Amino acid sequence: MPSTRREQRAARETGTGTGAERERRSGAPPTSRAGDRPRGPFGPLPVSEFAILMGFIAIVVGFVNGGGAALLVGLIVCALGVVEITAREHFSGYRSHTALLSAIPAIALEAGVVAAFGEPHQRALLLAVALPVFAILFFVLRRRFASARQARIARSARPSVPRAGAG
């Protein structure tokens, strides 16, 4: 049975090995993808991607018809699909979507303020409400991604131990 060092050297020379090992050797930046894309909540069914497609079709139909319910529903369905995919990738440490995930609640808060109080005469006041929310969420989500990323790389770097009696 060959030693572990020989196996590691052979894997390095042939370019095989775990994704994290290849990433470390290639000098890939820490924000690039690591490993395989996280599985969706519905298994192999691409429900979120389908929601994005249907939302886009509804947006086009609503835009052609001059707005209305189809446009609004299309925007909401498309946004829900995008949020699901980006949140799944972000919180699993696969790819960072910090800015997008921080902006969505900030924009929703801004829209809520405008709906409740009307549009202010000075639009900079809307930034006074949305910017702190964005900044806090950005900081929190960035730290969460960094910890998930470390866990993901540690999981993929763990060598597989052969089972006793297998072979």
Helices and strands as residue ranges (DSSP letters): H 4-14, H 19-26, H 47-64, H 69-91, H 98-117, H 124-157
